[in-house]
Amino acid sequence: MSEKNNPEEFYAKLKVQLQNTSLWPTAYLYKFIVPTDAEKIEKIDGIFNNMGAVITTRKSKNGKYTSVSINVKMKNPDAVIEKYKEVARKVEGVISL
């Protein structure tokens, strides 16, 4: 089964990578691509609200998609993964990079 079909396997590998490459707590950069829709962008913004996150957005050349970058201090790999899962649950059509 590929990682695409098994998100838990993907997150387990990500956790190991994060544990091995960073000292926690640390600043973490999330990147998401969403269809350009103010409501979807606001949902992502809301998920990181009150965390001191720096959020930047940029529309694609044709305006169909928007990239959302979030730089925020996270306490550990589990917290990073939980935010990825929360965004995936709450924002339809999001692509996590």
KEMI-73190 format. One record per atom (N, C-alpha, C): residue number from 0; residue in three letters; chain; atom name; x, y, z. Coordinates in nm, 2 decimals. Layout:
[NUM; "ALA"; "A"; "CA"; [X; Y; Z]]
...
***
This chain:
[0; "MET"; "A"; "N"; [0.09; -0.12; 0.00]]
[0; "MET"; "A"; "CA"; [0.00; 0.00; 0.00]]
[0; "MET"; "A"; "C"; [0.09; 0.12; 0.00]]
[1; "SER"; "A"; "N"; [0.06; 0.22; -0.08]]
[1; "SER"; "A"; "CA"; [0.14; 0.34; -0.09]]
[1; "SER"; "A"; "C"; [0.10; 0.44; 0.01]]
[2; "GLU"; "A"; "N"; [0.19; 0.53; 0.04]]
[2; "GLU"; "A"; "CA"; [0.17; 0.64; 0.14]]
[2; "GLU"; "A"; "C"; [0.04; 0.72; 0.10]]
[3; "LYS"; "A"; "N"; [0.02; 0.73; -0.03]]
[3; "LYS"; "A"; "CA"; [-0.10; 0.81; -0.07]]
[3; "LYS"; "A"; "C"; [-0.23; 0.74; -0.02]]
[4; "ASN"; "A"; "N"; [-0.23; 0.61; -0.01]]
[4; "ASN"; "A"; "CA"; [-0.34; 0.54; 0.04]]
[4; "ASN"; "A"; "C"; [-0.34; 0.52; 0.19]]
[5; "ASN"; "A"; "N"; [-0.23; 0.54; 0.25]]
[5; "ASN"; "A"; "CA"; [-0.22; 0.52; 0.39]]
[5; "ASN"; "A"; "C"; [-0.16; 0.65; 0.46]]
[6; "PRO"; "A"; "N"; [-0.24; 0.74; 0.49]]
[6; "PRO"; "A"; "CA"; [-0.19; 0.87; 0.55]]
[6; "PRO"; "A"; "C"; [-0.12; 0.84; 0.68]]
[7; "GLU"; "A"; "N"; [-0.16; 0.74; 0.76]]
[7; "GLU"; "A"; "CA"; [-0.10; 0.72; 0.89]]
[7; "GLU"; "A"; "C"; [0.05; 0.68; 0.87]]
[8; "GLU"; "A"; "N"; [0.08; 0.60; 0.77]]
[8; "GLU"; "A"; "CA"; [0.22; 0.56; 0.74]]
[8; "GLU"; "A"; "C"; [0.30; 0.69; 0.70]]
[9; "PHE"; "A"; "N"; [0.24; 0.77; 0.62]]
[9; "PHE"; "A"; "CA"; [0.31; 0.90; 0.58]]
[9; "PHE"; "A"; "C"; [0.34; 0.98; 0.71]]
[10; "TYR"; "A"; "N"; [0.24; 1.00; 0.80]]
[10; "TYR"; "A"; "CA"; [0.26; 1.08; 0.92]]
[10; "TYR"; "A"; "C"; [0.36; 1.01; 1.01]]
[11; "ALA"; "A"; "N"; [0.37; 0.88; 1.02]]
[11; "ALA"; "A"; "CA"; [0.47; 0.81; 1.10]]
[11; "ALA"; "A"; "C"; [0.61; 0.84; 1.05]]
[12; "LYS"; "A"; "N"; [0.63; 0.84; 0.92]]
[12; "LYS"; "A"; "CA"; [0.76; 0.87; 0.86]]
[12; "LYS"; "A"; "C"; [0.79; 1.02; 0.88]]
[13; "LEU"; "A"; "N"; [0.69; 1.11; 0.86]]
[13; "LEU"; "A"; "CA"; [0.72; 1.25; 0.89]]
[13; "LEU"; "A"; "C"; [0.76; 1.27; 1.03]]
[14; "LYS"; "A"; "N"; [0.70; 1.21; 1.13]]
[14; "LYS"; "A"; "CA"; [0.73; 1.23; 1.27]]
[14; "LYS"; "A"; "C"; [0.88; 1.19; 1.29]]
[15; "VAL"; "A"; "N"; [0.92; 1.08; 1.24]]
[15; "VAL"; "A"; "CA"; [1.06; 1.04; 1.25]]
[15; "VAL"; "A"; "C"; [1.15; 1.14; 1.19]]
[16; "GLN"; "A"; "N"; [1.12; 1.19; 1.07]]
[16; "GLN"; "A"; "CA"; [1.20; 1.29; 1.01]]
[16; "GLN"; "A"; "C"; [1.21; 1.42; 1.09]]
[17; "LEU"; "A"; "N"; [1.10; 1.46; 1.14]]
[17; "LEU"; "A"; "CA"; [1.10; 1.58; 1.22]]
[17; "LEU"; "A"; "C"; [1.18; 1.56; 1.35]]
[18; "GLN"; "A"; "N"; [1.17; 1.45; 1.41]]
[18; "GLN"; "A"; "CA"; [1.24; 1.42; 1.54]]
[18; "GLN"; "A"; "C"; [1.39; 1.42; 1.51]]
[19; "ASN"; "A"; "N"; [1.43; 1.37; 1.39]]
[19; "ASN"; "A"; "CA"; [1.57; 1.36; 1.36]]
[19; "ASN"; "A"; "C"; [1.64; 1.49; 1.31]]
[20; "THR"; "A"; "N"; [1.56; 1.58; 1.26]]
[20; "THR"; "A"; "CA"; [1.61; 1.70; 1.20]]
[20; "THR"; "A"; "C"; [1.60; 1.83; 1.27]]
[21; "SER"; "A"; "N"; [1.52; 1.83; 1.38]]
[21; "SER"; "A"; "CA"; [1.50; 1.96; 1.45]]
[21; "SER"; "A"; "C"; [1.51; 1.94; 1.60]]
[22; "LEU"; "A"; "N"; [1.54; 2.06; 1.66]]
[22; "LEU"; "A"; "CA"; [1.54; 2.06; 1.81]]
[22; "LEU"; "A"; "C"; [1.40; 2.13; 1.84]]
[23; "TRP"; "A"; "N"; [1.33; 2.07; 1.93]]
[23; "TRP"; "A"; "CA"; [1.19; 2.12; 1.96]]
[23; "TRP"; "A"; "C"; [1.19; 2.20; 2.09]]
[24; "PRO"; "A"; "N"; [1.11; 2.30; 2.10]]
[24; "PRO"; "A"; "CA"; [1.02; 2.36; 2.00]]
[24; "PRO"; "A"; "C"; [1.10; 2.43; 1.90]]
[25; "THR"; "A"; "N"; [1.04; 2.45; 1.78]]
[25; "THR"; "A"; "CA"; [1.11; 2.51; 1.67]]
[25; "THR"; "A"; "C"; [1.00; 2.58; 1.57]]
[26; "ALA"; "A"; "N"; [1.05; 2.67; 1.49]]
[26; "ALA"; "A"; "CA"; [0.97; 2.73; 1.39]]
[26; "ALA"; "A"; "C"; [0.95; 2.63; 1.28]]
[27; "TYR"; "A"; "N"; [0.82; 2.61; 1.23]]
[27; "TYR"; "A"; "CA"; [0.79; 2.52; 1.13]]
[27; "TYR"; "A"; "C"; [0.72; 2.59; 1.02]]
[28; "LEU"; "A"; "N"; [0.75; 2.56; 0.89]]
[28; "LEU"; "A"; "CA"; [0.68; 2.62; 0.78]]
[28; "LEU"; "A"; "C"; [0.59; 2.52; 0.71]]
[29; "TYR"; "A"; "N"; [0.46; 2.55; 0.72]]
[29; "TYR"; "A"; "CA"; [0.36; 2.47; 0.65]]
[29; "TYR"; "A"; "C"; [0.33; 2.54; 0.52]]
[30; "LYS"; "A"; "N"; [0.31; 2.45; 0.42]]
[30; "LYS"; "A"; "CA"; [0.27; 2.51; 0.28]]
[30; "LYS"; "A"; "C"; [0.15; 2.43; 0.23]]
[31; "PHE"; "A"; "N"; [0.05; 2.50; 0.19]]
[31; "PHE"; "A"; "CA"; [-0.07; 2.44; 0.14]]
[31; "PHE"; "A"; "C"; [-0.11; 2.50; 0.01]]
[32; "ILE"; "A"; "N"; [-0.17; 2.43; -0.08]]
[32; "ILE"; "A"; "CA"; [-0.23; 2.48; -0.20]]
[32; "ILE"; "A"; "C"; [-0.38; 2.45; -0.19]]
[33; "VAL"; "A"; "N"; [-0.46; 2.56; -0.22]]
[33; "VAL"; "A"; "CA"; [-0.61; 2.54; -0.22]]
[33; "VAL"; "A"; "C"; [-0.67; 2.61; -0.34]]
[34; "PRO"; "A"; "N"; [-0.78; 2.56; -0.39]]
[34; "PRO"; "A"; "CA"; [-0.85; 2.64; -0.49]]
[34; "PRO"; "A"; "C"; [-0.88; 2.78; -0.44]]
[35; "THR"; "A"; "N"; [-0.86; 2.88; -0.52]]
[35; "THR"; "A"; "CA"; [-0.88; 3.01; -0.47]]
[35; "THR"; "A"; "C"; [-1.03; 3.03; -0.43]]
[36; "ASP"; "A"; "N"; [-1.04; 3.04; -0.30]]
[36; "ASP"; "A"; "CA"; [-1.17; 3.05; -0.23]]
[36; "ASP"; "A"; "C"; [-1.15; 3.12; -0.10]]
[37; "ALA"; "A"; "N"; [-1.20; 3.24; -0.08]]
[37; "ALA"; "A"; "CA"; [-1.18; 3.31; 0.05]]
[37; "ALA"; "A"; "C"; [-1.22; 3.23; 0.17]]
[38; "GLU"; "A"; "N"; [-1.33; 3.15; 0.16]]
[38; "GLU"; "A"; "CA"; [-1.37; 3.07; 0.27]]
[38; "GLU"; "A"; "C"; [-1.27; 2.97; 0.31]]
[39; "LYS"; "A"; "N"; [-1.21; 2.90; 0.21]]
[39; "LYS"; "A"; "CA"; [-1.11; 2.80; 0.24]]
[39; "LYS"; "A"; "C"; [-0.98; 2.86; 0.30]]
[40; "ILE"; "A"; "N"; [-0.94; 2.97; 0.25]]
[40; "ILE"; "A"; "CA"; [-0.83; 3.04; 0.30]]
[40; "ILE"; "A"; "C"; [-0.85; 3.08; 0.45]]
[41; "GLU"; "A"; "N"; [-0.97; 3.14; 0.47]]
[41; "GLU"; "A"; "CA"; [-1.01; 3.18; 0.61]]
[41; "GLU"; "A"; "C"; [-1.01; 3.06; 0.71]]
[42; "LYS"; "A"; "N"; [-1.05; 2.94; 0.66]]
[42; "LYS"; "A"; "CA"; [-1.05; 2.82; 0.75]]
[42; "LYS"; "A"; "C"; [-0.91; 2.79; 0.79]]
[43; "ILE"; "A"; "N"; [-0.82; 2.79; 0.69]]
[43; "ILE"; "A"; "CA"; [-0.68; 2.76; 0.73]]
[43; "ILE"; "A"; "C"; [-0.63; 2.87; 0.82]]
[44; "ASP"; "A"; "N"; [-0.66; 2.99; 0.80]]
[44; "ASP"; "A"; "CA"; [-0.62; 3.10; 0.89]]
[44; "ASP"; "A"; "C"; [-0.67; 3.08; 1.03]]
[45; "GLY"; "A"; "N"; [-0.79; 3.03; 1.04]]
[45; "GLY"; "A"; "CA"; [-0.86; 3.01; 1.17]]
[45; "GLY"; "A"; "C"; [-0.79; 2.89; 1.24]]
[46; "ILE"; "A"; "N"; [-0.74; 2.79; 1.17]]
[46; "ILE"; "A"; "CA"; [-0.68; 2.68; 1.24]]
[46; "ILE"; "A"; "C"; [-0.55; 2.72; 1.31]]
[47; "PHE"; "A"; "N"; [-0.48; 2.82; 1.25]]
[47; "PHE"; "A"; "CA"; [-0.36; 2.87; 1.31]]
[47; "PHE"; "A"; "C"; [-0.38; 3.00; 1.39]]
[48; "ASN"; "A"; "N"; [-0.50; 3.04; 1.41]]
[48; "ASN"; "A"; "CA"; [-0.53; 3.16; 1.49]]
[48; "ASN"; "A"; "C"; [-0.48; 3.16; 1.63]]
[49; "ASN"; "A"; "N"; [-0.43; 3.27; 1.68]]
[49; "ASN"; "A"; "CA"; [-0.38; 3.28; 1.82]]
[49; "ASN"; "A"; "C"; [-0.26; 3.19; 1.85]]
[50; "MET"; "A"; "N"; [-0.18; 3.16; 1.75]]
[50; "MET"; "A"; "CA"; [-0.06; 3.09; 1.77]]
[50; "MET"; "A"; "C"; [0.06; 3.17; 1.74]]
[51; "GLY"; "A"; "N"; [0.04; 3.29; 1.70]]
[51; "GLY"; "A"; "CA"; [0.16; 3.38; 1.66]]
[51; "GLY"; "A"; "C"; [0.21; 3.34; 1.52]]
[52; "ALA"; "A"; "N"; [0.13; 3.28; 1.44]]
[52; "ALA"; "A"; "CA"; [0.17; 3.24; 1.31]]
[52; "ALA"; "A"; "C"; [0.18; 3.36; 1.21]]
[53; "VAL"; "A"; "N"; [0.28; 3.35; 1.12]]
[53; "VAL"; "A"; "CA"; [0.29; 3.45; 1.01]]
[53; "VAL"; "A"; "C"; [0.24; 3.38; 0.89]]
[54; "ILE"; "A"; "N"; [0.13; 3.43; 0.83]]
[54; "ILE"; "A"; "CA"; [0.06; 3.36; 0.72]]
[54; "ILE"; "A"; "C"; [0.07; 3.45; 0.60]]
[55; "THR"; "A"; "N"; [0.12; 3.39; 0.49]]
[55; "THR"; "A"; "CA"; [0.13; 3.46; 0.36]]
[55; "THR"; "A"; "C"; [0.05; 3.38; 0.25]]
[56; "THR"; "A"; "N"; [-0.01; 3.45; 0.16]]
[56; "THR"; "A"; "CA"; [-0.08; 3.39; 0.05]]
[56; "THR"; "A"; "C"; [-0.03; 3.44; -0.08]]
[57; "ARG"; "A"; "N"; [-0.05; 3.36; -0.18]]
[57; "ARG"; "A"; "CA"; [-0.01; 3.40; -0.32]]
[57; "ARG"; "A"; "C"; [-0.09; 3.32; -0.42]]
[58; "LYS"; "A"; "N"; [-0.15; 3.40; -0.50]]
[58; "LYS"; "A"; "CA"; [-0.24; 3.33; -0.61]]
[58; "LYS"; "A"; "C"; [-0.15; 3.28; -0.72]]
[59; "SER"; "A"; "N"; [-0.19; 3.18; -0.79]]
[59; "SER"; "A"; "CA"; [-0.12; 3.12; -0.90]]
[59; "SER"; "A"; "C"; [-0.14; 3.22; -1.02]]
[60; "LYS"; "A"; "N"; [-0.06; 3.20; -1.12]]
[60; "LYS"; "A"; "CA"; [-0.06; 3.29; -1.23]]
[60; "LYS"; "A"; "C"; [-0.20; 3.31; -1.29]]
[61; "ASN"; "A"; "N"; [-0.28; 3.20; -1.30]]
[61; "ASN"; "A"; "CA"; [-0.41; 3.22; -1.36]]
[61; "ASN"; "A"; "C"; [-0.52; 3.24; -1.25]]
[62; "GLY"; "A"; "N"; [-0.48; 3.25; -1.13]]
[62; "GLY"; "A"; "CA"; [-0.57; 3.28; -1.02]]
[62; "GLY"; "A"; "C"; [-0.66; 3.17; -0.97]]
[63; "LYS"; "A"; "N"; [-0.64; 3.05; -1.03]]
[63; "LYS"; "A"; "CA"; [-0.73; 2.94; -0.99]]
[63; "LYS"; "A"; "C"; [-0.69; 2.88; -0.86]]
[64; "TYR"; "A"; "N"; [-0.56; 2.88; -0.82]]
[64; "TYR"; "A"; "CA"; [-0.52; 2.83; -0.69]]
[64; "TYR"; "A"; "C"; [-0.45; 2.94; -0.61]]
[65; "THR"; "A"; "N"; [-0.44; 2.92; -0.48]]
[65; "THR"; "A"; "CA"; [-0.37; 3.00; -0.39]]
[65; "THR"; "A"; "C"; [-0.28; 2.92; -0.30]]
[66; "SER"; "A"; "N"; [-0.15; 2.96; -0.29]]
[66; "SER"; "A"; "CA"; [-0.06; 2.89; -0.20]]
[66; "SER"; "A"; "C"; [-0.07; 2.97; -0.06]]
[67; "VAL"; "A"; "N"; [-0.07; 2.89; 0.04]]
[67; "VAL"; "A"; "CA"; [-0.08; 2.95; 0.18]]
[67; "VAL"; "A"; "C"; [0.04; 2.90; 0.25]]
[68; "SER"; "A"; "N"; [0.13; 2.99; 0.30]]
[68; "SER"; "A"; "CA"; [0.25; 2.95; 0.38]]
[68; "SER"; "A"; "C"; [0.23; 3.00; 0.52]]
[69; "ILE"; "A"; "N"; [0.25; 2.92; 0.61]]
[69; "ILE"; "A"; "CA"; [0.23; 2.95; 0.75]]
[69; "ILE"; "A"; "C"; [0.36; 2.92; 0.83]]
[70; "ASN"; "A"; "N"; [0.42; 3.02; 0.89]]
[70; "ASN"; "A"; "CA"; [0.54; 3.00; 0.97]]
[70; "ASN"; "A"; "C"; [0.50; 3.02; 1.11]]
[71; "VAL"; "A"; "N"; [0.52; 2.91; 1.19]]
[71; "VAL"; "A"; "CA"; [0.47; 2.92; 1.33]]
[71; "VAL"; "A"; "C"; [0.56; 2.83; 1.42]]
[72; "LYS"; "A"; "N"; [0.57; 2.87; 1.54]]
[72; "LYS"; "A"; "CA"; [0.65; 2.79; 1.64]]
[72; "LYS"; "A"; "C"; [0.57; 2.68; 1.69]]
[73; "MET"; "A"; "N"; [0.62; 2.55; 1.67]]
[73; "MET"; "A"; "CA"; [0.55; 2.43; 1.72]]
[73; "MET"; "A"; "C"; [0.63; 2.37; 1.83]]
[74; "LYS"; "A"; "N"; [0.56; 2.30; 1.92]]
[74; "LYS"; "A"; "CA"; [0.63; 2.25; 2.04]]
[74; "LYS"; "A"; "C"; [0.69; 2.11; 2.01]]
[75; "ASN"; "A"; "N"; [0.63; 2.03; 1.92]]
[75; "ASN"; "A"; "CA"; [0.69; 1.90; 1.89]]
[75; "ASN"; "A"; "C"; [0.63; 1.84; 1.76]]
[76; "PRO"; "A"; "N"; [0.69; 1.73; 1.71]]
[76; "PRO"; "A"; "CA"; [0.64; 1.67; 1.59]]
[76; "PRO"; "A"; "C"; [0.49; 1.63; 1.59]]
[77; "ASP"; "A"; "N"; [0.45; 1.59; 1.71]]
[77; "ASP"; "A"; "CA"; [0.30; 1.55; 1.72]]
[77; "ASP"; "A"; "C"; [0.21; 1.67; 1.69]]
[78; "ALA"; "A"; "N"; [0.25; 1.79; 1.74]]
[78; "ALA"; "A"; "CA"; [0.17; 1.91; 1.72]]
[78; "ALA"; "A"; "C"; [0.17; 1.95; 1.57]]
[79; "VAL"; "A"; "N"; [0.29; 1.93; 1.51]]
[79; "VAL"; "A"; "CA"; [0.29; 1.96; 1.36]]
[79; "VAL"; "A"; "C"; [0.20; 1.87; 1.29]]
[80; "ILE"; "A"; "N"; [0.20; 1.74; 1.31]]
[80; "ILE"; "A"; "CA"; [0.12; 1.64; 1.24]]
[80; "ILE"; "A"; "C"; [-0.03; 1.67; 1.27]]
[81; "GLU"; "A"; "N"; [-0.06; 1.70; 1.40]]
[81; "GLU"; "A"; "CA"; [-0.20; 1.73; 1.43]]
[81; "GLU"; "A"; "C"; [-0.26; 1.84; 1.35]]
[82; "LYS"; "A"; "N"; [-0.18; 1.95; 1.32]]
[82; "LYS"; "A"; "CA"; [-0.23; 2.06; 1.24]]
[82; "LYS"; "A"; "C"; [-0.25; 2.02; 1.10]]
[83; "TYR"; "A"; "N"; [-0.16; 1.93; 1.04]]
[83; "TYR"; "A"; "CA"; [-0.18; 1.88; 0.91]]
[83; "TYR"; "A"; "C"; [-0.31; 1.81; 0.90]]
[84; "LYS"; "A"; "N"; [-0.34; 1.72; 1.00]]
[84; "LYS"; "A"; "CA"; [-0.46; 1.64; 1.00]]
[84; "LYS"; "A"; "C"; [-0.58; 1.73; 1.01]]
[85; "GLU"; "A"; "N"; [-0.57; 1.84; 1.10]]
[85; "GLU"; "A"; "CA"; [-0.69; 1.93; 1.11]]
[85; "GLU"; "A"; "C"; [-0.72; 2.00; 0.99]]
[86; "VAL"; "A"; "N"; [-0.62; 2.05; 0.92]]
[86; "VAL"; "A"; "CA"; [-0.64; 2.12; 0.79]]
[86; "VAL"; "A"; "C"; [-0.70; 2.02; 0.69]]
[87; "ALA"; "A"; "N"; [-0.65; 1.90; 0.68]]
[87; "ALA"; "A"; "CA"; [-0.71; 1.80; 0.59]]
[87; "ALA"; "A"; "C"; [-0.85; 1.77; 0.62]]
[88; "ARG"; "A"; "N"; [-0.89; 1.77; 0.75]]
[88; "ARG"; "A"; "CA"; [-1.03; 1.74; 0.78]]
[88; "ARG"; "A"; "C"; [-1.12; 1.86; 0.75]]
[89; "LYS"; "A"; "N"; [-1.07; 1.98; 0.77]]
[89; "LYS"; "A"; "CA"; [-1.16; 2.10; 0.77]]
[89; "LYS"; "A"; "C"; [-1.17; 2.17; 0.63]]
[90; "VAL"; "A"; "N"; [-1.07; 2.15; 0.55]]
[90; "VAL"; "A"; "CA"; [-1.06; 2.23; 0.43]]
[90; "VAL"; "A"; "C"; [-1.06; 2.13; 0.31]]
[91; "GLU"; "A"; "N"; [-1.17; 2.13; 0.24]]
[91; "GLU"; "A"; "CA"; [-1.19; 2.04; 0.12]]
[91; "GLU"; "A"; "C"; [-1.10; 2.09; 0.01]]
[92; "GLY"; "A"; "N"; [-1.03; 1.99; -0.06]]
[92; "GLY"; "A"; "CA"; [-0.95; 2.02; -0.18]]
[92; "GLY"; "A"; "C"; [-0.81; 2.07; -0.15]]
[93; "VAL"; "A"; "N"; [-0.77; 2.07; -0.02]]
[93; "VAL"; "A"; "CA"; [-0.64; 2.13; 0.02]]
[93; "VAL"; "A"; "C"; [-0.53; 2.02; -0.02]]
[94; "ILE"; "A"; "N"; [-0.42; 2.07; -0.06]]
[94; "ILE"; "A"; "CA"; [-0.30; 1.99; -0.09]]
[94; "ILE"; "A"; "C"; [-0.19; 2.04; 0.01]]
[95; "SER"; "A"; "N"; [-0.14; 1.95; 0.08]]
[95; "SER"; "A"; "CA"; [-0.03; 1.98; 0.18]]
[95; "SER"; "A"; "C"; [0.10; 1.95; 0.11]]
[96; "LEU"; "A"; "N"; [0.19; 2.04; 0.12]]
[96; "LEU"; "A"; "CA"; [0.33; 2.02; 0.06]]
[96; "LEU"; "A"; "C"; [0.43; 2.00; 0.18]]
***
